[in-house]
Amino acid sequence: RVKENADKVTIIDTLEAKDLDLYDTVLTFTLVKDTSGCFDVSKSGVVTVKVDHCKNLDYEKNPQLPITVKVTDTKGGSDTKTVIVKITDVNEAPEIDDQTIYVDEDEPIGSVIDTVEARDPDKDPKFSDITYEVIGGDSTVFRVDPKTGEVILKDTLDYEKRTEYKLIVEVTDGGVQRTANRRRVFRPSRRA
């Protein structure tokens, strides 16, 4: 087993093999096939992660990955087997994008003027219960619904006084505290 997004040289396991020839005790392991590109196998059979945060070490896409390993003795006898590496889920931070939104300056107080949409790569419900919170910017002008991400106008917008408002929203998912912060820029526009 290995955690998704594991670092390079993380040891996963040590493979073992037995030779029926009692006097041929030196065995050499070789990685024959790894379509994921994530693993390495030492001559002594230690399976490690080959690349930092290998994109295929992703529990949501690949809960297990096969590798093919060959073991050879000193007389040239060999055997090849497929080994299944199981990937374990870890909590990954949700993602949101910076965005500029144009809002009519005459929008009434209480109007929903935007919805912050977060993406969470986790499938496990304990890691994907998303909440939203304003952590900076013009929090006297806007509020964010903690469950839906709706941005709601708390005060009037006046294009003649101010042409840009900013809001920094933090998105948190369930489980371990993981956050993503992004900036929303609101630009009032005049009604024609």
ChimeraX attribute file (.defattr): number of C-alpha atoms within 10 A of each C-alpha:
attribute: neighborCount
match mode: 1-to-1
recipient: residues
	/A:1	12
	/A:2	19
	/A:3	16
	/A:4	23
	/A:5	21
	/A:6	22
	/A:7	15
	/A:8	16
	/A:9	14
	/A:10	16
	/A:11	18
	/A:12	19
	/A:13	14
	/A:14	12
	/A:15	15
	/A:16	11
	/A:17	13
	/A:18	12
	/A:19	16
	/A:20	8
	/A:21	10
	/A:22	7
	/A:23	7
	/A:24	13
	/A:25	13
	/A:26	12
	/A:27	20
	/A:28	16
	/A:29	23
	/A:30	17
	/A:31	18
	/A:32	14
	/A:33	15
	/A:34	15
	/A:35	11
	/A:36	14
	/A:37	15
	/A:38	20
	/A:39	25
	/A:40	22
	/A:41	23
	/A:42	14
	/A:43	14
	/A:44	15
	/A:45	21
	/A:46	15
	/A:47	21
	/A:48	21
	/A:49	22
	/A:50	18
	/A:51	18
	/A:52	14
	/A:53	15
	/A:54	18
	/A:55	13
	/A:56	19
	/A:57	29
	/A:58	22
	/A:59	21
	/A:60	17
	/A:61	11
	/A:62	15
	/A:63	15
	/A:64	17
	/A:65	19
	/A:66	15
	/A:67	20
	/A:68	15
	/A:69	19
	/A:70	17
	/A:71	24
	/A:72	18
	/A:73	17
	/A:74	11
	/A:75	10
	/A:76	9
	/A:77	12
	/A:78	14
	/A:79	13
	/A:80	14
	/A:81	11
	/A:82	13
	/A:83	12
	/A:84	12
	/A:85	19
	/A:86	18
	/A:87	22
	/A:88	17
	/A:89	19
	/A:90	18
	/A:91	20
	/A:92	19
	/A:93	21
	/A:94	22
	/A:95	17
	/A:96	19
	/A:97	14
	/A:98	12
	/A:99	11
	/A:100	14
	/A:101	13
	/A:102	13
	/A:103	17
	/A:104	17
	/A:105	17
	/A:106	14
	/A:107	15
	/A:108	15
	/A:109	14
	/A:110	14
	/A:111	14
	/A:112	17
	/A:113	17
	/A:114	17
	/A:115	13
	/A:116	19
	/A:117	15
	/A:118	20
	/A:119	13
	/A:120	19
	/A:121	17
	/A:122	20
	/A:123	12
	/A:124	14
	/A:125	11
	/A:126	13
	/A:127	23
	/A:128	20
	/A:129	15
	/A:130	21
	/A:131	18
	/A:132	25
	/A:133	17
	/A:134	19
	/A:135	14
	/A:136	13
	/A:137	16
	/A:138	16
	/A:139	18
	/A:140	10
	/A:141	16
	/A:142	23
	/A:143	22
	/A:144	23
	/A:145	16
	/A:146	16
	/A:147	11
	/A:148	14
	/A:149	20
	/A:150	19
	/A:151	23
	/A:152	19
	/A:153	21
	/A:154	17
	/A:155	16
	/A:156	14
	/A:157	24
	/A:158	16
	/A:159	16
	/A:160	10
	/A:161	7
	/A:162	10
	/A:163	13
	/A:164	17
	/A:165	18
	/A:166	17
	/A:167	22
	/A:168	18
	/A:169	26
	/A:170	22
	/A:171	27
	/A:172	25
	/A:173	24
	/A:174	16
	/A:175	15
	/A:176	13
	/A:177	11
	/A:178	15
	/A:179	19
	/A:180	16
	/A:181	20
	/A:182	18
	/A:183	17
	/A:184	20
	/A:185	18
	/A:186	21
	/A:187	20
	/A:188	21
	/A:189	17
	/A:190	12
	/A:191	8
	/A:192	4
